[in-house]
């Protein structure tokens, strides 16, 4: 990720639901090495639906950003 200009990556949440045990939701805050117009580092808030792969997880698709477990369960179920 360094070649994309990312200086910091902070995992904000990780949720699973018993309704869909093969999927999970994760959100993260990414800080880039370039600044906004007011001089602060550019940040982006990302959410992802993950799918179980072996003993780990891989990104299946992007999703909206949330730290709320109920909203994450809706994203996992395919709702908005």
JOQUITA-V422695 format. One record per residue. N is the residue number from 1. PSI is psi in whole degrees, 0 to 359 (* if undefined). OMEGA is omega in whole degrees, 0 to 359 (999 if undefined). NEAR is the number of other ideal C-beta (glycine too) atoms within 8 Angstrom. Layout:
BEGIN
N|PSI|OMEGA|NEAR / N|PSI|OMEGA|NEAR
END
This chain:
BEGIN
1|345|180|5 / 2|326|180|5 / 3|355|175|4 / 4|5|178|6 / 5|20|181|8 / 6|126|179|11 / 7|339|180|7 / 8|141|178|7 / 9|117|182|9 / 10|120|176|7 / 11|123|182|8 / 12|324|181|8 / 13|158|174|11 / 14|121|182|7 / 15|145|170|11 / 16|167|177|9 / 17|140|179|11 / 18|338|180|4 / 19|327|180|7 / 20|78|186|7 / 21|344|181|8 / 22|0|181|5 / 23|159|179|13 / 24|168|176|12 / 25|139|176|18 / 26|142|174|12 / 27|153|183|15 / 28|155|173|12 / 29|127|181|12 / 30|133|175|11 / 31|130|182|11 / 32|165|181|12 / 33|19|174|6 / 34|161|190|6 / 35|159|172|8 / 36|177|181|7 / 37|337|178|4 / 38|9|173|5 / 39|358|178|5 / 40|151|178|6 / 41|139|179|10 / 42|131|178|9 / 43|149|178|8 / 44|139|181|7 / 45|120|188|10 / 46|149|174|10 / 47|149|183|14 / 48|145|167|13 / 49|129|180|14 / 50|152|176|12 / 51|140|181|10 / 52|134|178|10 / 53|106|185|6 / 54|234|179|4 / 55|6|182|2 / 56|201|182|6 / 57|150|172|9 / 58|154|180|7 / 59|126|176|8 / 60|317|181|8 / 61|159|175|6 / 62|158|178|7 / 63|173|175|9 / 64|163|181|7 / 65|133|174|7 / 66|156|170|11 / 67|3|183|5 / 68|125|184|6 / 69|323|179|7 / 70|319|178|6 / 71|321|178|9 / 72|320|178|14 / 73|323|177|12 / 74|318|177|9 / 75|317|180|15 / 76|321|181|15 / 77|353|179|9 / 78|10|178|4 / 79|165|178|5 / 80|*|999|4
END
